Amino acid sequence: MSIVVKLDVMLSERKARSKDLAAYVGITEANLSLLKQGKVKGVRFDTLMKICEFLDCQPGDLLVYQGEGDIQR
């Protein structure tokens, strides 16, 4: 069971660049890359809010729960 981060998908759908998102949110590109790869233990709500603001999406568009038997979406 895990949480899958779909930030790459949203960036692609919105035709947005990681560099621009990182600058808007106020985090480094390296930290954004770790978030995109799902290699973080958590994310602050204010960071998530700014990401959603920039991408005009909901948190559920970025984070998906995947059970053990689920096929990755």
CORPE-V394272 format. One record per pair of residues at least 24 apart in sequence whose ideal C-beta (glycine too) atoms are under 6 Angstrom apart, sorted by sequence separation. I is the first residue (numbers start at 1). J is the second residue. If there is no record, write none. Layout:
i j
I J
I J
//
This chain:
i j
25 50
25 51
8 36
7 36
24 54
5 38
21 54
14 55
10 55
10 57
7 62
6 62
3 63
4 64
3 65
4 66
2 66
1 67
1 68
//
